[in-house]
Structures are given as structure tokens and as C-alpha cells.
Amino acid sequence: SMDTGKVPDGPARTQWEAEYRTIIDQHRSSPSVVMWVNQNEGWGQYDQARIADEVKAQDPSRLVNNMSGV
């Protein structure tokens, strides 16, 4: 799981990805958001390029940093 520092399993990934999509939908119109950071720690990261592409597609007006914490 995410709290163990290991790469999450399938159900944990599905849940996390659903949560980040919801967060983007909730906050994408906020002028204080200048960048999305999809995974901010070096542990537990996976599919960084794919997730960054999905975040950018969901909100093309913002920068996306997919390597924070590496």
C-alpha cells in the first residue's frame, strides 16, 4: 500500500487515480493552482509519464511536474 513505501497494488492504484482526477476537477478553476504535482515523493511512484499525460489532458492550462521527490 501507499503507506509502506512500496509500489501500490492494482486496487490501490485504481483508488488513487480516481482520487487525483476528482481533486483536479474540484480545483481546476482555482486561480491559485499553478501546477499539478502528481507524485511528490520518491517512494511508491509508478507510471509517471502516463499519469502526467492524463493530468495534462484533464487540465491543459497548468504545468505538470511528474518527477518531484525523485
PENORDA-V922663 format. One record per residue. N is the residue number from 1. PHI is phi in whole degrees, -180 to 180 (999 if undefined). PSI is psi as a letter, one per 40 degrees, with the letter a starting at -180 (* if undefined). OMEGA is omega in whole degrees, -180 to 180 (999 if undefined). Layout:
[[N;PHI;PSI;OMEGA] [N;PHI;PSI;OMEGA]]
This chain:
[[1;999;i;-177] [2;-62;d;-176] [3;-81;e;-180] [4;-92;e;-177] [5;85;e;179] [6;-97;i;176] [7;-63;h;-176] [8;-68;i;178] [9;-81;i;-176] [10;-53;d;180] [11;-63;d;179] [12;-67;d;177] [13;-63;d;-180] [14;-58;d;180] [15;-64;d;-179] [16;-62;d;-179] [17;-66;d;176] [18;-64;d;180] [19;-67;d;-179] [20;-68;d;177] [21;-64;d;178] [22;-64;d;180] [23;-61;d;179] [24;-63;d;178] [25;-60;d;-178] [26;-70;d;-170] [27;-118;e;-175] [28;-66;d;179] [29;-92;e;180] [30;-78;h;180] [31;-69;e;-180] [32;-82;e;177] [33;-86;h;179] [34;-110;e;-176] [35;-158;i;172] [36;-103;h;175] [37;-116;h;-171] [38;-78;d;178] [39;-145;h;-170] [40;-99;e;176] [41;-132;i;-179] [42;-75;e;-178] [43;-94;i;175] [44;77;e;-178] [45;-77;i;178] [46;-157;i;174] [47;45;f;-174] [48;-59;d;-178] [49;-65;d;180] [50;-62;d;-179] [51;-65;d;178] [52;-61;d;178] [53;-63;d;179] [54;-67;d;179] [55;-63;d;180] [56;-63;d;178] [57;-68;d;-179] [58;-74;d;178] [59;-140;g;-177] [60;-70;e;-178] [61;-82;e;-176] [62;-115;i;171] [63;-70;i;175] [64;-129;h;177] [65;-110;h;-178] [66;-101;e;-178] [67;-120;e;179] [68;-66;h;177] [69;90;e;-179] [70;-81;*;999]]
